Amino acid sequence: MEKINAVITGVGGYVPDYILDNEEMSRIVDTSDEWIMERIGVKTRHILKPEQGSGTSYLMTRAVQQLLEKTKVDPDTIEALIVATTTPDYHFPSTASLVIGNCGLKNAFGFDMEAACSGFLYAMEVGSGLISSGRHKRIIICGGDHMSSMTNYEDRNTCPIFGDGAACVLMEATTENVGLVDSYLRVDGQGFPPLHMTAGGSAKMPSHETVDNREHYVYQEGRTVFKHAVTNMSDAVETIVKRNNLTNNDIAWLVPHQANVRIESAVAKRIGLSEEQVMINIDHMANTSGGTLPLALWEYEPLLKKGDKIVFTAFGAGFTWGAAYMIWGYDGDKFSDYPADFYKEGKVSREEWYAKRGKRD
Ligand code: UT7
């Protein structure tokens, strides 16, 4: 029997309209554009305001609707939908069930996966397994977070980092030599002290006290997390590169988790990649946790060519981390109003580029 591979055949995405820039941020907490740009690399972030919509399902529903519209895939043929998020709408039911309902995917089953910022990387491995088993032919994988729902806007150590957004991919069965080739995924269980949300789960239930103590927000010891992120992402990428006999010239793109531009540069440097080989959108997307990898694919899709060798890497709470190697399955500019060269040569601005790709409702 021919080997069945799982290949991405389309990307959809959504970021809310409201843009919180560093100037506004510096009116909220004691910070500056200069500090944030130098230490993190974020200029603006998208924020979901309650008057626009609520919950991660709102972001994902729009991303999936865009995906279905652009790929012209019949919603009835979607067999599963996996959601990677740390900010589900509710403890239960799952965000996947809400997105499936909103998008009318009446033949799909679905579930949420929580692996913090590594969620989408893990979900690609799980989704690929569903397909290569031969039992499923077409699924959707969503990654995204409503990070502003758990960001403490009184804590300057964390609030400039995060943004809201979600994206999704269509994953299908193929016997062509494309798709997800290899994943290296790890958890060490040591990451709780420097990165967690203290209350709200079954270990520490919500109470007046937990609210008064502001325990329902991201707690992060940035420097500790930074060191682990650089080391573990770099090691994971090196492992994937070596065991697939890739050289830096073979790799068309590195897709790193967008947590800090200094982390992204350090990882790229370790395997000898130039800036042009790295997907970076942290400056205008910030850290959307489970959303960073698929949102990068969504933005760079028009530049991707069939056969491009892509390495993904992520790191998050847990600690969770890993890397994956994929051979891209289609020329991305087939979904764009402009050929890829227009963007590469600067003939259209990023804003115009987005507008033509149906970013906003
Ligand atoms: O996505 C999950 C994984 N997360 C990550 O990978 C994040 C990893 N960590 C980081 O990206 C960085 O550690 C941060 C961006 C969070 C912080 O940057 P840093 O360079 O590690 O800064 P720091 O925490 O060591 O703080 C340096 C100084 C401190 O002042 P003192 O003690 O040296 O006087 C902070 O109080 O910068 C100060 N500081 C700020 N100053 C202006 C911290 N936040 C701010 C701020 N504006 N927003």
Residues whose N, C-alpha, C, O or C-beta is under 5 A from the ligand:
A	BS01	UT7	D30 T31 S32 W35 R39 I40 C117 R156 N157 P160 G222 R223 V225 F226 A229 A259 N260 F315 G316
